[in-house]
């Protein structure tokens, strides 16, 4: 059977595995599997169970459309999870010894972030509470439909009512304006279903974790004038209720994790745009940085449209409390890195790596790790890996002026056990183009990483048009992961060039921070230099037929590029920024983000100088502005301003408004709208390409 090229509607055929969680005995793994539903225009997530060798696999959930956050009981006999099958998002318990899942909670506003107590007698989670009021639950005689009706009535009342705020950050992209309730830690008795509220107040609790002796729950929390997206302070509260204690007072801390011996708390802090791995005594005290000598970026910063569910990943401890494992981003790869808790040991090693993007992992504390990951030719799979000390690699610092030591890196460890069968049917019929990886010298003699996708059904005797794609962030990064949008342009007969200019993550702190106060400066030159390098090195690329596309920061860069040059035949600017002055006051992260990125210089004159709108009169390139109407990260007024100024003076510009969508449309927007987005991009670029130079492959 001949392979076909990809189409936008493949969104309905992808399967996204996520969040593999290994059992306490290290023998089984439960994981999530998400698909898109055509008729309902939604996503559906169910839980699957596999043994660690991948020999057996079965579906655990069948009801509801959201079944997430699986957590093993300490004895490994029961899985608790959150599902929307009744009464909203509630905790359900599934015995692996047989029987139907049982509903444990009936909270009016649902529950999230659940964890077991070490003795298995309680579950802790985050429940929204209004002020200092009591927890609200559905009456035991309320039917499912009556509960749904009550929720819809409350939601409508909130949506249609006036809203009043007195703190700086009161909205969040993807969830909207903040409601008057705050998530608080709640303890639920497994046997009786009774519960007690452990925290209260105007600050929200996040990321609860239970101490090994079961006496305390540590969590992060931030005030209304600190943006919780960037972390908060670390607290603890007795598991039976009582006074909340502050353990770590510096802000921007997140994801606390107790060591098995109960002596330490590991967590992430933020220094500039870099996360760092810190530990403090579990009773509180001075922090010690374990990642001081680590050269790259902690957590997953890889940019792709193949993520549906994302979780904040905690650091993971070894059973002997000697080592901490964390996910990192390095040169386009996500790796699992081990840090020593010994203050005299600064050695950091990669234990799971290679050309892939790992987006979830769990660890049994001994020798078994499970991961969910993607590669350039596979959208997502789940594997179990036995740690092999002979294949670990020491982390070494590379200065931006030094050449990359390796362009491609084989997966390691090599021995993995595949636990799922996601995407195998789709890949059996689909032509996937693997990118060529290259590096080039740019400003300051820095080495920059680039990728080039050849057109599908490539013929070396032909000339092909080019799409230059620019990632968002600016601190995300392109990498060794599947990217549906880029594959789609390759299927249409385009060569796709994408690079990691300065400001991208995974290339060292100096590289990541180099964009600060220089948006549209050397970062723009890095992008243009990468384009010119690829054009000169590959004769099949048509230097006269280059389009440009970018999202978020990439949209800002598109706007800035077309105000500086006319070399592109078409431009697509998505979720863009055109005016930093209005961005400061309208974005959900505005003040914090801009003050950091512009080194505290947020006066009107400085912000206007960095704004593409200041140079809009220079724009002559045909432009498509594509924007989600519910985007609170880069609000739609950013596109509207650019559109109105270009349109008023007779420029060629279109605006496509995507309803009922946030800034995250590319990753988790409604399937139908994601397809509409892709078609709008393709139609616009194709319409402006000289026909004699394009013979797109037919679907």
Buried (B, 14 or more C-beta within 10 A) or exposed (E): EEEBBBBBBBBBBBBBBBBBBBBBEBBBBBBBBBBBEEEEEBBBBBBBBBBBEBEEBEEBBEEBBBBBBBBBBBEBEBBBBBBBBBBBBBBBBBEBEEEEBEBBBBBBBBBBBBBBBBEBBBBBBBBBBBEEEEBBBBEEEBEEEEBBEBBEEBEEEBEEEEEEEEEEBEBBBBEBEBBEBBBBBBBBBBEEBEBBBBBBEEBBBBBBBBBBEBEBBBBBBBBBEBBBBBBBBBBBBEBEEEEBBEBBEEBBBBBBBBBBEBBBBBBBBBEEBBBBBBBBEBEBEEBBBBBEEBBBBBBBBBBBBBBBBBBEBBBBBBBEBBBBBBBBBBBBBBBBBBBBBEEEEEEBBBBBBBBBBBBBBBBBBEBBBBBBBBBBBBBBBBBBBBBBEEBBBEBEEBEBEEEBEEBEBEBBBEEBBBBBBBBEEBBEEBBBBEBBBBBBEBBEEBBBBBBBBBBBBBEEEEBBBBBBBBBBBBBBBBBBBBBBBBBBBBBBBBBBBBBBBBBBBBBBBEBBBBBBBBBBBBBBBBBBBBBEBBBEEBEBBBEEBBBBBBBBBBBBBBBBBBBBBEBBBBBBBBBBBBBBBBBBEBBBBBBBBBEBBBEEBBEEEBBEBBBBBBBBEEBBBBBBBBBBEBBBBBBBBBBBBBBEBBEEEEBBBBBBEBEEBBBBBBBBBBBBBBBBBBBBBBEBBBEBBEEEBBEBBEE
